[in-house]
Amino acid sequence: MHFYKKTSIGKSNNYIKLSIKVILFFLVFCLILIMLDQINFPAPNKKIEKLIPNETFKVIK
């Protein structure tokens, strides 16, 4: 018959690990958003304009 010594403190240790993982996930997510905000994407140079003829509109009364 073997006896094993339990070295873990309890279930509170699992909650601490989970909360640390969640906090790290949100920190990484916020850092990614900040890094994407720093990128200067070029604005389009071409003006987009489309003319719609009056024939396509239907008058509803």
C-alpha positions in Angstrom: 0.0 0.0 0.0 1.5 3.4 -1.1 0.6 6.7 0.4 0.8 9.8 -1.8 1.3 13.3 -0.4 -0.9 15.9 -2.0 1.2 18.9 -2.8 -1.4 21.2 -4.4 -3.1 23.9 -2.3 -6.5 23.4 -3.7 -8.9 24.5 -6.4 -8.2 28.2 -5.9 -4.9 27.6 -7.7 -6.8 26.7 -10.9 -8.9 29.9 -10.7 -5.7 32.0 -10.4 -4.2 30.3 -13.4 -7.4 30.8 -15.4 -7.6 34.5 -14.5 -4.0 35.1 -15.4 -4.6 33.5 -18.8 -7.7 35.6 -19.4 -5.8 38.8 -18.4 -2.9 37.9 -20.7 -5.3 37.2 -23.6 -6.9 40.7 -23.2 -3.5 42.4 -22.9 -2.3 40.7 -26.1 -5.6 41.6 -27.9 -5.2 45.3 -26.8 -1.6 45.4 -27.9 -2.6 44.0 -31.3 -5.2 46.7 -31.7 -2.7 49.4 -30.7 -0.2 48.1 -33.2 -2.8 48.0 -36.0 -3.8 51.6 -35.2 -0.2 52.7 -35.6 -0.1 51.5 -39.2 -0.7 54.3 -41.7 -2.8 52.8 -44.5 -2.9 54.9 -47.7 -6.1 56.6 -48.6 -7.5 56.0 -52.1 -6.4 58.7 -54.6 -9.2 58.0 -57.1 -12.6 59.6 -56.5 -15.3 57.0 -56.8 -18.5 58.3 -58.4 -21.2 56.4 -60.1 -24.1 58.0 -62.0 -27.5 56.3 -61.7 -29.9 57.1 -64.4 -33.5 58.2 -63.5 -35.0 55.3 -65.3 -34.0 52.9 -62.6 -36.0 54.7 -59.9 -39.6 53.7 -59.3 -42.1 56.2 -57.9 -44.3 54.7 -55.3 -47.4 56.6 -54.2 
